[in-house]
Amino acid sequence: MTKRLVLLILLVVFAAMTSNVFGMEFGEAPELRQMVERGELPPVEDRLPKAEHVFVVEPYESIGQYGGTARLGTIRPVSWGDDLMLMSIFVTLVTPSPDLTELRPHVAYAYEHNEDMSVWTFHLREGLRWSDGHPFTADDIMYWYEDVLLNEDLTPVVGRDWRSLEGEIVEVVKVDDFTVEYRWNNPKPYFLNQITHAAWDVYPKHYLSQFHPNYRDYDDLMEEVRAAGFEEWYEYHGNRNQSEMGTPMQPDLPTLAGFKLESITSDRRIYVRNPYFWKVDQEGNQLPYIDRLETQIASDREVLSGMVISGALDFAAYQNDIRDYPMMRNFAEEGGYNVYLWQSAMNDAIYMFNMTHEDPVLREIFQDVRFRRAMSLGIDRDEINQVIYFGQGRPAQYTVLDMTRHYNEEYETAFIAYDPDEANRLLDEMGLTERDSEGFRLMPDGRRLLFTIEYFDNETPKGPNVELVTQHWQELGVDARSRSISGELQGQRAPANLMDATVWHGDKATDILFPFQAQFFVPTGPGWERTKWPLWGTWINTAGAEGEEPPQLVKDIREWYDTMMTSPDEQVRAEMADRILAAQAENLWTIGTINYAPFPVVASKAMRNVPEQGYWTWDSQWTPAWHPEHFWLDR
């Protein structure tokens, strides 16, 4: 497809999204209109982008009404991973569609690429402004690139996302005030997938440059740095730039999101409407509808759960758990809220054995595909589905979901039938026939076949899943045990090759993130949430300088992945993806349990435009596809 044709297609899509903007009269919240009348703000049409660049949101349910404070809760002192983040927007150049099958223009109103997909050009929305009224232009992206990414103090190590396969850093070029190009020395076919999760390449230069020595007298800056209680300028710059996916954590930090921070204390964060927000509804009313977001920081999850069931919150999702669903339903009428069951667009719990284990006997067992197949066949997924998910999930092996372009039903059903007889036969075939007095199998050196699944019980109900799976495996004579650990400890032990096995949730299974992020299929390196092959991944990433040389098949998988990441030929990419998925189905590097598990999303009866059905997954960053800035309060 030529560059011209790609641009034409995108402009047609853009025209369909904005055709009703021309000639539209724009509306605004009453409090903003009063500020305009007092001369404190420019008129609404001057606060929005050019008419053809305004983003129009089609309401899920209805055109909303202005006003109100949305009550939110969290257990986190910062915003990452809480409902305030989900009620704002992720400030990204592109955003996923609600069905998770495509990426659409967002902060960028159009984009195109050259023939081999090594140059990506983005056209920004002209007239878009930061929350303090300052224009947003290509200079803000160039500040991120030239003064942050390429600055060794702020970015000591440039990550793989911003490097080519050969290790060269991307070149970002300002074409004009509203056009930027990302130039790579090899094709980058999945660059859109990368930047849908990259809010950090959009920085307010006019604000942050005052904390950067490239724009200040160094001595004057350092005097200010020390007066603020910091030792180095880059620490001060980082403090002034505290945000989570575009949601500011500093009151002075401008944002492109729907809400800006007004105040923050040890137990409360309050955000107010961004008067320069760049989206409107179909009648031209500037979003967001809601005046304020008020987040109360609870001491622990039990307190937060009590706030949910008592009706003290208007929106609660991120820290919900399907284990609380019966209680939520029981108190819904009394608490004045609705409980919607979204679908988790992922595999809710995936199991990984450490095939580079320091114990040579366990390592040999874990590397034997018969063992992994036996463990998969020994899981009663129907029981897991009924006990934890009320029968509403879908037993499945870990692979991409059936909504994706690379889906193959054979891969989803590989070795998922509950067959303890076949599982026992495979273990016997491995020579693990001897048992101790308690009936557990013995390894070749006479020790009991025992391992511990260490896991961080977060985001999905990993605890009850692990409890059931370890019972299933113990019935096969395998002494599987479990230990819940903190996220910090998980992050230390997994990459360091110190874990027997772990469990996480199998996201990155939609067209949004697969195959760009394929770490559960491919040895991309050690990771905090996985423990399959830390030494093999290290060996590949360091060209053999560190780690341990993997088997040829594992090296082949990484080669297929690298080819897929750099080929401009869609057919070649599809072939490489299928090889990788087929290898996973055959070898079970990762063992899955349940797809499309139900996930409870709670909204007060006053909160409108919240979809009753949706997908819950990190791939889409949970809520942006539904434009939460158009939620409104009917009270």
VEXVO-113603 format. One line per field, with one value per residue (C-alpha): residue in three letters; x, y, z. Coordinates in steps of 0.2 Angstrom, whole numbers, plus 2048, in hexadecimal, padded with zeros to 3 digits. Layout:
r [ALA;...]
x [X;...]
y [Y;...]
z [Z;...]
REM end
This chain:
r [MET;THR;LYS;ARG;LEU;VAL;LEU;LEU;ILE;LEU;LEU;VAL;VAL;PHE;ALA;ALA;MET;THR;SER;ASN;VAL;PHE;GLY;MET;GLU;PHE;GLY;GLU;ALA;PRO;GLU;LEU;ARG;GLN;MET;VAL;GLU;ARG;GLY;GLU;LEU;PRO;PRO;VAL;GLU;ASP;ARG;LEU;PRO;LYS;ALA;GLU;HIS;VAL;PHE;VAL;VAL;GLU;PRO;TYR;GLU;SER;ILE;GLY;GLN;TYR;GLY;GLY;THR;ALA;ARG;LEU;GLY;THR;ILE;ARG;PRO;VAL;SER;TRP;GLY;ASP;ASP;LEU;MET;LEU;MET;SER;ILE;PHE;VAL;THR;LEU;VAL;THR;PRO;SER;PRO;ASP;LEU;THR;GLU;LEU;ARG;PRO;HIS;VAL;ALA;TYR;ALA;TYR;GLU;HIS;ASN;GLU;ASP;MET;SER;VAL;TRP;THR;PHE;HIS;LEU;ARG;GLU;GLY;LEU;ARG;TRP;SER;ASP;GLY;HIS;PRO;PHE;THR;ALA;ASP;ASP;ILE;MET;TYR;TRP;TYR;GLU;ASP;VAL;LEU;LEU;ASN;GLU;ASP;LEU;THR;PRO;VAL;VAL;GLY;ARG;ASP;TRP;ARG;SER;LEU;GLU;GLY;GLU;ILE;VAL;GLU;VAL;VAL;LYS;VAL;ASP;ASP;PHE;THR;VAL;GLU;TYR;ARG;TRP;ASN;ASN;PRO;LYS;PRO;TYR;PHE;LEU;ASN;GLN;ILE;THR;HIS;ALA;ALA;TRP;ASP;VAL;TYR;PRO;LYS;HIS;TYR;LEU;SER;GLN;PHE;HIS;PRO;ASN;TYR;ARG;ASP;TYR;ASP;ASP;LEU;MET;GLU;GLU;VAL;ARG;ALA;ALA;GLY;PHE;GLU;GLU;TRP;TYR;GLU;TYR;HIS;GLY;ASN;ARG;ASN;GLN;SER;GLU;MET;GLY;THR;PRO;MET;GLN;PRO;ASP;LEU;PRO;THR;LEU;ALA;GLY;PHE;LYS;LEU;GLU;SER;ILE;THR;SER;ASP;ARG;ARG;ILE;TYR;VAL;ARG;ASN;PRO;TYR;PHE;TRP;LYS;VAL;ASP;GLN;GLU;GLY;ASN;GLN;LEU;PRO;TYR;ILE;ASP;ARG;LEU;GLU;THR;GLN;ILE;ALA;SER;ASP;ARG;GLU;VAL;LEU;SER;GLY;MET;VAL;ILE;SER;GLY;ALA;LEU;ASP;PHE;ALA;ALA;TYR;GLN;ASN;ASP;ILE;ARG;ASP;TYR;PRO;MET;MET;ARG;ASN;PHE;ALA;GLU;GLU;GLY;GLY;TYR;ASN;VAL;TYR;LEU;TRP;GLN;SER;ALA;MET;ASN;ASP;ALA;ILE;TYR;MET;PHE;ASN;MET;THR;HIS;GLU;ASP;PRO;VAL;LEU;ARG;GLU;ILE;PHE;GLN;ASP;VAL;ARG;PHE;ARG;ARG;ALA;MET;SER;LEU;GLY;ILE;ASP;ARG;ASP;GLU;ILE;ASN;GLN;VAL;ILE;TYR;PHE;GLY;GLN;GLY;ARG;PRO;ALA;GLN;TYR;THR;VAL;LEU;ASP;MET;THR;ARG;HIS;TYR;ASN;GLU;GLU;TYR;GLU;THR;ALA;PHE;ILE;ALA;TYR;ASP;PRO;ASP;GLU;ALA;ASN;ARG;LEU;LEU;ASP;GLU;MET;GLY;LEU;THR;GLU;ARG;ASP;SER;GLU;GLY;PHE;ARG;LEU;MET;PRO;ASP;GLY;ARG;ARG;LEU;LEU;PHE;THR;ILE;GLU;TYR;PHE;ASP;ASN;GLU;THR;PRO;LYS;GLY;PRO;ASN;VAL;GLU;LEU;VAL;THR;GLN;HIS;TRP;GLN;GLU;LEU;GLY;VAL;ASP;ALA;ARG;SER;ARG;SER;ILE;SER;GLY;GLU;LEU;GLN;GLY;GLN;ARG;ALA;PRO;ALA;ASN;LEU;MET;ASP;ALA;THR;VAL;TRP;HIS;GLY;ASP;LYS;ALA;THR;ASP;ILE;LEU;PHE;PRO;PHE;GLN;ALA;GLN;PHE;PHE;VAL;PRO;THR;GLY;PRO;GLY;TRP;GLU;ARG;THR;LYS;TRP;PRO;LEU;TRP;GLY;THR;TRP;ILE;ASN;THR;ALA;GLY;ALA;GLU;GLY;GLU;GLU;PRO;PRO;GLN;LEU;VAL;LYS;ASP;ILE;ARG;GLU;TRP;TYR;ASP;THR;MET;MET;THR;SER;PRO;ASP;GLU;GLN;VAL;ARG;ALA;GLU;MET;ALA;ASP;ARG;ILE;LEU;ALA;ALA;GLN;ALA;GLU;ASN;LEU;TRP;THR;ILE;GLY;THR;ILE;ASN;TYR;ALA;PRO;PHE;PRO;VAL;VAL;ALA;SER;LYS;ALA;MET;ARG;ASN;VAL;PRO;GLU;GLN;GLY;TYR;TRP;THR;TRP;ASP;SER;GLN;TRP;THR;PRO;ALA;TRP;HIS;PRO;GLU;HIS;PHE;TRP;LEU;ASP;ARG]
x [800;807;80A;7FD;7F0;7F3;7F1;7E1;7D9;7DD;7D6;7C6;7C5;7C9;7BC;7AE;7B3;7B3;7A6;799;7A5;7A5;799;795;793;79D;796;79F;79C;793;7A2;7AD;7A1;7A1;7B4;7B3;7A6;7B2;7C1;7CA;7C9;7C8;7B8;7B5;7B8;7C9;7CE;7CA;7D5;7D1;7BF;7C5;7D1;7C4;7C2;7AF;7AA;79A;791;78F;77E;779;77F;784;781;78E;792;796;7A5;7A9;7AE;7BC;7C7;7D8;7E5;7F3;7FB;7FF;7F4;7FB;7EE;7DF;7CE;7D3;7DF;7D1;7C5;7D1;7D9;7EA;7F3;7F8;7FA;7EE;7E1;7D9;7C8;7BB;7BC;7CF;7D2;7D9;7E2;7DB;7E1;7E1;7EC;7F2;7E4;7EC;7FC;805;814;820;820;82C;824;835;82E;81E;817;80A;7FF;7FA;7EA;7EC;7E6;7E7;7ED;7F4;7E9;7F1;7EC;7FE;7FE;802;80E;81C;828;820;825;836;839;835;841;850;850;849;84C;85D;862;86D;869;856;857;867;861;856;84B;848;838;841;84F;850;855;867;866;865;85A;84B;84D;83F;83D;832;82B;821;817;80A;814;821;82A;831;83F;846;855;84A;837;82C;81C;815;819;807;805;814;80E;7FC;805;811;80A;81B;821;815;81D;818;828;823;821;82F;83C;83D;844;851;863;861;856;85C;86B;873;878;867;85E;869;865;852;855;85D;850;843;84C;855;867;866;85D;856;84E;846;840;839;830;828;823;81A;80C;804;800;7FC;7F3;7FD;803;809;7FC;806;80A;7FF;7F6;7ED;7E1;7CF;7D3;7E1;7E8;7E1;7E7;7EF;7F1;7F6;7E4;7DC;7DF;7D3;7D3;7C9;7C3;7D0;7C9;7D3;7CE;7CD;7BE;7AC;79C;791;788;798;799;7AA;7AF;7B1;7A0;7A5;7AC;7B7;7BF;7C2;7CC;7CD;7DC;7D7;7E2;7E0;7D6;7C9;7C5;7C4;7B8;7AD;7AC;7A6;798;792;790;79D;7A5;79E;7AA;7B5;7BE;7D1;7D2;7C2;7C3;7B7;7B8;7AE;7A1;793;795;795;785;77D;77F;77D;76B;76E;77E;776;782;783;78F;794;79E;7AB;7B5;7C8;7CF;7DE;7E1;7DD;7EC;7FA;807;81A;828;83A;843;853;852;862;85D;863;856;847;84E;84E;83C;835;83E;835;826;81D;81E;816;809;805;803;7F7;7ED;7EC;7E3;7D0;7CC;7B9;7BA;7C4;7B7;7A9;7B1;7B9;7B0;79E;7A0;7A1;7B3;7BA;7C7;7D5;7E8;7F2;7F3;7EC;7D9;7CC;7C9;7DB;7E1;7ED;7E1;7E1;7D4;7E1;7ED;7DF;7DA;7EB;7ED;7DE;7D3;7D3;7DB;7E4;7E7;7F1;7FA;7FF;805;810;818;81B;822;82F;834;82C;824;82B;821;824;81A;80E;80B;815;820;833;840;84E;859;84D;846;834;82D;82A;829;821;817;81B;80F;809;7F6;7F1;7E5;7DD;7D8;7E9;7E7;7D8;7DE;7EF;7E6;7DC;7EA;7F6;7E8;7E6;7F9;7FB;7EE;7FB;808;811;813;80F;80F;80B;811;809;817;818;81A;82B;831;82A;833;843;842;83B;848;856;851;84D;83B;835;825;819;808;802;7F4;7F6;7F2;7FB;7F0;7E6;7EB;7EF;7FE;802;80E;817;817;819;823;818;81C;82E;83E;83F;849;846;836;82F;81E;825;832;832;844;84D;85E;85A;853;862;86D;864;863;876;87B;881;88C;881;874;872;871;85F;85A;859;846;846;854;849;83A;843;849;837;832;840;83B;829;82D;837;82F;824;81C;80C;80C;81D;818;808;813;81F;811;809;81A;81B;809;80B;81B;812;803;80F;81C;811;81E;80F;800;7F0;7DF;7D0;7CD;7C0;7BD;7B0;7B6;7AB;7AA;79F;797;78A;779;77D;78C;786;78F;798;797;78E;79A;7AC;7BD;7C8;7DB;7EB;7EC;7E0;7E5;7D3;7C8;7CF;7C6;7B5;7BA;7B7;7B7;7A5;79F;793;789;776;773]
y [800;811;81F;829;81C;81A;82C;82C;81E;827;838;82F;828;839;841;835;839;84C;850;856;863;86F;87D;876;882;87D;87C;87C;879;887;88A;88C;898;8A3;8A3;8A9;8B6;8BC;8BD;8AF;8A3;8A5;8A0;88D;88D;895;887;879;873;879;873;865;85F;85E;84C;848;83A;831;82E;81C;820;832;844;848;856;861;861;856;84F;83C;833;827;81C;814;80C;814;824;828;826;817;809;812;818;82A;825;81B;82A;836;832;82A;838;82E;831;823;81A;808;805;7FE;7ED;7ED;7E9;7FA;809;81A;82C;835;843;841;844;83A;830;827;81D;81A;80B;800;807;80E;820;824;836;83D;84C;854;85D;86F;87B;86E;876;870;873;883;88A;888;881;86F;86D;862;86B;861;851;857;85C;84A;844;850;856;846;836;83B;843;836;83E;83C;82C;823;814;815;806;7FA;802;811;808;7FE;7EC;7F1;7FC;80D;81A;820;831;83D;84C;85B;85E;86D;873;865;857;84C;83D;82E;827;815;80D;7FD;7FA;7FD;7F5;7F5;807;80C;7FE;805;816;812;80E;81D;82C;831;838;847;854;866;86F;880;87A;86D;876;882;873;86E;875;876;884;88C;893;884;88D;895;884;87B;888;885;872;873;87F;872;864;85B;857;856;860;850;84A;85B;85A;848;84F;85D;851;844;83D;82C;829;83C;83E;84B;848;85A;868;874;867;86A;85C;857;84B;84F;854;85E;85C;869;862;853;84E;83E;837;840;846;852;855;862;864;869;879;876;864;860;854;858;84E;84D;85D;867;867;867;858;853;854;851;860;857;846;844;834;82F;824;815;80C;7FB;7F1;7EC;7FE;802;7F3;7FA;80B;802;7F7;806;810;81D;81D;822;817;808;7FC;7FB;7F3;7E9;7D6;7C9;7C1;7D0;7CF;7C6;7D2;7E1;7DA;7D7;7E9;7F1;7F7;7FE;806;80E;807;7FB;7ED;7EA;7DA;7DF;7D1;7D0;7D0;7C5;7B4;7B7;7AC;7A5;79A;79A;78E;793;78A;791;78D;78C;77B;76F;762;76D;776;765;762;773;772;762;766;757;75E;76F;765;75A;76A;771;762;760;771;770;780;77D;77C;78D;795;78F;793;7A3;7AB;7A4;79A;7AA;7A8;79D;78F;793;790;7A0;7A7;7B6;7B9;7B4;7C7;7C8;7C6;7B8;7AD;79A;790;781;78C;791;77F;777;76C;774;765;75F;74E;748;737;73D;74A;73B;731;73F;741;72E;72E;73B;72F;737;727;726;72D;731;72C;73A;736;743;740;73F;747;73D;742;73C;74C;750;759;769;77B;78B;797;7A9;7B6;7C8;7C7;7D6;7DB;7CA;7BD;7B4;7AD;7A2;79D;797;78E;784;780;77B;76F;768;765;75D;750;74B;748;759;763;774;782;794;7A4;7B5;7C3;7D6;7DE;7E4;7D3;7CB;7D9;7D4;7C1;7BD;7C6;7BF;7AD;7AA;7A3;791;797;7A6;7AB;7BB;7C0;7BD;7CE;7D4;7C8;7D4;7DD;7EC;7E5;7D5;7D2;7E3;7DC;7C9;7C6;7B7;7AF;7B4;7B6;7C9;7C9;7C7;7CF;7D2;7CA;7BA;7AC;7A1;7A4;7B2;7AC;7A7;7B9;7C1;7B6;7BC;7CE;7CF;7C5;7B7;7C2;7BE;7B1;79F;79A;794;785;788;789;797;7A0;79D;7A5;7B5;7B5;7B4;7C1;7CD;7CA;7CD;7DD;7E4;7DD;7E9;7DA;7D6;7C4;7C1;7C9;7BD;7AE;7B2;7B5;7A5;79C;7A4;7A0;78E;78C;792;786;777;77B;784;790;799;78F;798;795;7A1;7AD;7BB;7BA;7C6;7D6;7E1;7F3;7FD;80D;817;818;82B;827;826;821;813;804;7F5;7EA;7ED;7E5;7E6;7E5;7EE;7EC;7FA;803;7FE;80D;819;811;816;828;82A;83C;83B;832;83D;83F;83F;847]
z [800;7FB;807;7FD;7FE;811;814;809;813;823;81D;818;82A;831;826;82C;83E;83C;82E;83A;842;834;838;849;858;867;878;889;89B;8A5;8B0;8A1;898;8A8;8A7;895;89A;8A8;89B;8A4;895;882;879;877;865;868;875;869;85A;848;844;839;846;855;85B;85B;868;864;874;87A;881;880;87F;890;89D;8A5;8B7;8C6;8CF;8CC;8DB;8D9;8E4;8E4;8F0;8E6;8EB;8D9;8CB;8C1;8C2;8C8;8C2;8C1;8B3;8AB;8AC;8A3;892;88D;883;874;862;85D;867;866;85F;86C;863;865;852;84C;852;84E;84D;85E;863;851;844;836;833;825;821;813;808;813;823;82A;82A;833;832;83E;83B;84B;84F;84B;859;866;877;887;897;89A;889;881;86F;86D;85E;857;863;871;869;865;877;87C;86F;86F;881;88A;880;87A;88A;894;8A5;8A2;898;89C;892;882;882;874;86F;869;860;850;84F;84D;85C;854;85C;852;84A;84D;841;842;830;835;845;843;83B;842;83A;843;838;83B;832;82F;82D;83C;837;849;84E;850;85D;866;867;86D;87D;87D;885;88B;87A;87C;888;88B;886;88B;89D;89F;896;8A5;8AF;8A2;8A0;88D;890;8A0;8A7;8B0;8C0;8C2;8BF;8CC;8D9;8D6;8D6;8E7;8EE;8E9;8F2;8E4;8E0;8CD;8C0;8B8;8C8;8C9;8B7;8BA;8C9;8BF;8B2;8BD;8B3;8AF;89D;89B;8AB;8B5;8C7;8C9;8CA;8BE;8B1;8A1;89A;88A;894;898;8AA;8B2;8C4;8D0;8E1;8E9;8FB;904;903;8F4;8E2;8DA;8C7;8BE;8AC;89F;897;887;884;872;871;86F;86D;85E;862;864;877;87E;888;896;89D;8AF;8B9;8C5;8C9;8DC;8E1;8F3;8F7;901;90E;906;8FA;907;90B;8F8;8F6;904;8FB;8EB;8F3;8FD;8EE;8F2;8E1;8D0;8C6;8CC;8C1;8C1;8D2;8D1;8D2;8CC;8DD;8E3;8D6;8E1;8EF;8E2;8DB;8EC;8F1;8E0;8E3;8F4;8EE;8DF;8D2;8C3;8C1;8AF;8AA;89D;895;898;887;88D;895;8A7;8AF;8A5;8AD;8A9;8AF;8B0;8A2;8A7;8B9;8C3;8C9;8BB;8BF;8C0;8B0;8A6;8AC;8A8;897;892;888;88F;8A0;89A;890;89F;8AA;89D;89B;8AE;8B0;8B2;8A9;8AA;8BD;8BD;8B2;8BD;8CE;8CA;8BB;8BD;8AD;8A3;89D;88F;892;887;884;884;872;869;86B;85E;859;852;841;846;850;84D;856;857;861;86D;871;872;881;88A;88C;89E;89D;8AD;8A6;897;8A3;8AE;89F;899;8AA;8AB;89A;8A0;8AD;8BC;8C2;8D3;8E2;8F4;903;900;8EE;8E6;8D7;8D9;8CD;8C6;8D5;8E2;8E7;8E7;8D7;8E0;8DA;8E0;8D5;8DB;8D5;8D8;8DB;8D1;8C3;8C0;8CE;8CE;8DF;8DD;8CC;8D3;8E1;8D5;8C9;8D7;8DD;8CC;8CA;8DB;8D6;8C8;8D6;8D3;8E3;8DC;8E9;8E8;8F0;8EE;8EE;8EB;8DA;8E0;8E4;8D4;8CB;8D3;8D3;8C1;8B7;8C2;8BE;8D0;8CE;8CA;8C2;8C1;8BB;8B3;8A8;895;88E;87E;875;86A;85A;864;86C;863;85C;861;873;872;882;887;876;872;87C;87C;88C;89F;8A5;8B6;8B2;8AA;8AE;89F;899;8A1;89D;88B;888;890;884;875;87A;87D;86E;879;885;894;898;891;87F;87C;871;85E;85E;86A;860;851;859;85D;84B;845;851;84B;839;83D;846;837;827;81D;814;81D;817;81E;82F;82F;82C;83A;846;842;844;855;85B;854;85E;86E;86B;868;876;883;888;891;898;897;8A0;89D;88F;88F;8A2;8A9;8B1;8BC;8B8;8C5;8C1;8CB;8C4;8C1;8B7;8A4;894;89C;891;898;88E;889;889;898;894;895;882;880;890;897;893;886;878;880;883;895;894;88D;89D;8A6;8B7;8B7;8C7]
REM end
